[in-house]
Amino acid sequence: MSEDHCTIGDEPKPPYAECVLCRKPTEYPESYRGITLCPVCEWQEAQRTACSG
């Protein structure tokens, strides 16, 4: 098997949606509806919106 194909066992992984901020792949499938963020941008967004008090 070539390294070009991402697989889970013998099955191919689904295509992932792009992060709306940095355009990197997310953990969400392309069919996901709503805002998709990569793990890094998701963490940064959570830090920005967290209560400071």
DSSP file (Angstrom, degrees, kcal/mol; ACC not computed):
  #  RESIDUE AA STRUCTURE BP1 BP2  ACC     N-H-->O    O-->H-N    N-H-->O    O-->H-N    TCO  KAPPA ALPHA  PHI   PSI    X-CA   Y-CA   Z-CA
    1    1 A M              0   0    0      0, 0.0     2,-0.1     0, 0.0     0, 0.0   0.000 360.0 360.0 360.0 137.3    0.0    0.0    0.0
    2    2 A S    >   -     0   0    0      1,-0.1     3,-0.8     2,-0.0     0, 0.0  -0.367 360.0-122.6 -79.5 161.2    1.4    3.4   -0.9
    3    3 A E  T 3  S+     0   0    0      1,-0.2    -1,-0.1    -2,-0.1     0, 0.0   0.506 100.3  80.9 -80.2  -4.4    1.8    6.2    1.7
    4    4 A D  T 3  S+     0   0    0      2,-0.0     2,-0.5     1,-0.0    -1,-0.2   0.749  82.2  71.9 -71.7 -23.6   -0.4    8.5   -0.3
    5    5 A H  S <  S-     0   0    0     -3,-0.8     2,-0.5     7,-0.0    -1,-0.0  -0.821  73.6-144.8-102.6 127.9   -3.6    6.9    1.1
    6    6 A C        +     0   0    0     -2,-0.5     7,-1.7     7,-0.1     2,-0.3  -0.757  29.5 178.8 -86.1 130.9   -4.7    7.4    4.7
    7    7 A T  E     -A   12   0A   0     -2,-0.5     2,-0.6     5,-0.3     3,-0.1  -0.958  35.4-148.6-135.9 153.4   -6.2    4.3    6.2
    8    8 A I  E >  S-A   11   0A   0      3,-3.5     3,-2.2    -2,-0.3     2,-0.5  -0.958  84.5 -48.2-113.2 105.3   -7.8    3.0    9.3
    9    9 A G  T 3  S-     0   0    0     -2,-0.6    -2,-0.0     1,-0.3     0, 0.0  -0.573 123.7 -26.1  65.1-117.9   -6.9   -0.7    9.2
   10   10 A D  T 3  S+     0   0    0     -2,-0.5    -1,-0.3    -3,-0.1     0, 0.0   0.436 123.0  89.2-104.8  -3.0   -7.9   -1.6    5.7
   11   11 A E  E <  S-A    8   0A   0     -3,-2.2    -3,-3.5     1,-0.0     2,-0.1  -0.781  78.6-117.4-100.8 140.0  -10.6    1.1    5.3
   12   12 A P  E     -A    7   0A   0      0, 0.0    -5,-0.3     0, 0.0    -2,-0.1  -0.406  31.1-113.0 -69.9 148.8   -9.8    4.6    3.9
   13   13 A K        -     0   0    0     -7,-1.7    -7,-0.1     1,-0.1     3,-0.1  -0.503  34.7-106.4 -76.0 149.9  -10.4    7.6    6.1
   14   14 A P        -     0   0    0      0, 0.0     2,-0.2     0, 0.0    -1,-0.1  -0.402  43.4 -92.1 -71.5 156.0  -13.2   10.0    5.1
   15   15 A P        -     0   0    0      0, 0.0    15,-2.0     0, 0.0     2,-0.3  -0.480  45.8-134.1 -67.7 139.2  -12.2   13.4    3.7
   16   16 A Y  E     -B   29   0B   0     13,-0.3    11,-0.1    -2,-0.2     2,-0.1  -0.698  12.6-113.8 -99.3 148.3  -11.9   16.0    6.4
   17   17 A A  E     -     0   0B   0     11,-2.7     9,-2.4    -2,-0.3     2,-0.2  -0.374  34.7-110.6 -72.0 155.1  -13.3   19.5    6.4
   18   18 A E  E     -B   25   0B   0      7,-0.2    18,-0.2    12,-0.1     2,-0.2  -0.606  32.4-103.0 -85.6 148.6  -10.8   22.5    6.4
   19   19 A C     >  -     0   0    0      5,-2.7     4,-1.4    -2,-0.2    18,-0.2  -0.501  24.3-137.7 -65.3 135.8  -10.5   24.7    9.4
   20   20 A V  T  4 S+     0   0    0     16,-2.6    -1,-0.1    -2,-0.2    17,-0.1   0.671  99.3  40.8 -73.4 -14.7  -12.3   28.0    8.7
   21   21 A L  T  4 S+     0   0    0     15,-0.3    -1,-0.2     3,-0.1    16,-0.1   0.876 133.6  11.6 -97.4 -48.7   -9.5   30.0   10.3
   22   22 A C  T  4 S-     0   0    0      2,-0.1    -2,-0.1     3,-0.0    15,-0.1   0.482  89.1-126.3-114.3  -3.7   -6.2   28.4    9.1
   23   23 A R     <  +     0   0    0     -4,-1.4    -3,-0.1     1,-0.2     3,-0.1   0.556  62.5 136.8  70.9  10.4   -7.4   26.0    6.3
   24   24 A K        -     0   0    0      1,-0.1    -5,-2.7    -6,-0.1    -1,-0.2  -0.482  66.5 -84.1 -80.7 159.2   -5.7   22.9    8.0
   25   25 A P  E     -B   18   0B   0      0, 0.0    -7,-0.2     0, 0.0     2,-0.1  -0.335  47.3-154.1 -62.9 143.9   -7.6   19.6    8.1
   26   26 A T  E     -     0   0B   0     -9,-2.4    12,-0.2     2,-0.3    -7,-0.0  -0.396  29.6-106.7-104.6-174.5  -10.0   19.2   11.1
   27   27 A E  E    S+     0   0B   0     10,-0.5    11,-0.1    -2,-0.1    -1,-0.0   0.343  93.4  93.6 -92.7   4.0  -11.3   16.2   12.9
   28   28 A Y  E    S-     0   0B   0    -11,-0.2   -11,-2.7     9,-0.1    -2,-0.3  -0.754  80.2-115.3-100.1 142.9  -14.7   16.7   11.3
   29   29 A P  E >   -B   16   0B   0      0, 0.0     3,-2.0     0, 0.0   -13,-0.3  -0.321  31.0-108.8 -69.1 160.2  -15.8   15.0    8.0
   30   30 A E  T 3  S+     0   0    0    -15,-2.0   -14,-0.1     1,-0.3   -12,-0.1   0.777 118.8  62.5 -59.5 -26.1  -16.5   17.2    5.0
   31   31 A S  T 3  S+     0   0    0    -16,-0.3    -1,-0.3     2,-0.1     2,-0.1   0.528  76.7 117.7 -79.3  -4.5  -20.2   16.5    5.4
   32   32 A Y    <   -     0   0    0     -3,-2.0     2,-0.4     1,-0.1     4,-0.1  -0.402  59.3-140.6 -64.8 134.7  -20.2   18.2    8.9
   33   33 A R        +     0   0    0     -2,-0.1     2,-0.2     2,-0.1    -2,-0.1  -0.823  59.9  29.8-100.0 137.0  -22.5   21.2    9.1
   34   34 A G  S    S-     0   0    0     -2,-0.4     2,-0.3     2,-0.1    -2,-0.0  -0.652 104.7 -21.5 115.2-172.2  -21.4   24.3   11.0
   35   35 A I        -     0   0    0     -2,-0.2     2,-0.5   -16,-0.0   -16,-0.1  -0.572  58.6-158.7 -76.1 128.5  -18.1   25.9   11.8
   36   36 A T        +     0   0    0     -2,-0.3   -16,-2.6   -18,-0.2     2,-0.4  -0.941  11.9 179.7-112.7 128.0  -15.2   23.6   11.6
   37   37 A L        -     0   0    0     -2,-0.5   -10,-0.5   -18,-0.2    -9,-0.1  -0.952  28.0-120.0-124.4 144.5  -11.9   24.3   13.5
   38   38 A C     >  -     0   0    0     -2,-0.4     4,-2.8   -12,-0.2     5,-0.2  -0.339  42.3 -98.0 -71.5 164.9   -8.7   22.3   13.7
   39   39 A P  H  > S+     0   0    0      0, 0.0     4,-2.1     0, 0.0     5,-0.2   0.865 123.7  49.8 -55.3 -38.5   -7.7   21.2   17.2
   40   40 A V  H  > S+     0   0    0      2,-0.2     4,-2.4     1,-0.2     5,-0.2   0.955 114.7  41.8 -67.1 -50.0   -5.3   24.1   17.6
   41   41 A C  H  > S+     0   0    0      1,-0.2     4,-2.5     2,-0.2    -1,-0.2   0.862 113.1  55.1 -66.2 -34.8   -7.7   26.8   16.5
   42   42 A E  H  X S+     0   0    0     -4,-2.8     4,-2.0     2,-0.2    -1,-0.2   0.914 110.1  46.0 -62.6 -43.3  -10.5   25.1   18.6
   43   43 A W  H  X S+     0   0    0     -4,-2.1     4,-2.0    -5,-0.2    -2,-0.2   0.918 113.0  49.5 -65.0 -44.7   -8.3   25.3   21.7
   44   44 A Q  H  X S+     0   0    0     -4,-2.4     4,-2.0     1,-0.2    -2,-0.2   0.892 110.3  50.7 -63.2 -39.5   -7.3   29.0   21.0
   45   45 A E  H  X S+     0   0    0     -4,-2.5     4,-1.9     1,-0.2    -1,-0.2   0.893 108.6  51.9 -65.1 -40.0  -11.0   29.9   20.5
   46   46 A A  H  X S+     0   0    0     -4,-2.0     4,-0.9     1,-0.2    -1,-0.2   0.876 108.9  51.2 -64.0 -37.3  -11.9   28.2   23.8
   47   47 A Q  H  < S+     0   0    0     -4,-2.0     3,-0.3     1,-0.2    -2,-0.2   0.895 110.1  49.6 -66.0 -39.5   -9.2   30.2   25.6
   48   48 A R  H  < S+     0   0    0     -4,-2.0    -2,-0.2     1,-0.2    -1,-0.2   0.864 116.5  40.7 -67.2 -35.6  -10.5   33.5   24.1
   49   49 A T  H  < S+     0   0    0     -4,-1.9    -1,-0.2    -5,-0.1    -2,-0.2   0.503  90.0 112.8 -94.6  -3.8  -14.1   32.8   25.2
   50   50 A A  S  < S-     0   0    0     -4,-0.9     2,-0.2    -3,-0.3    -3,-0.0  -0.330  78.0-100.9 -68.4 149.3  -13.3   31.4   28.6
   51   51 A C        -     0   0    0      1,-0.1    -1,-0.1     2,-0.1    -2,-0.1  -0.518  26.1-159.4 -67.4 132.1  -14.4   33.3   31.7
   52   52 A S              0   0    0     -2,-0.2    -1,-0.1     1,-0.2    -2,-0.1   0.558 360.0 360.0 -90.5  -7.4  -11.5   35.1   33.2
   53   53 A G              0   0    0      0, 0.0    -1,-0.2     0, 0.0    -2,-0.1   0.413 360.0 360.0-114.8 360.0  -13.0   35.5   36.6
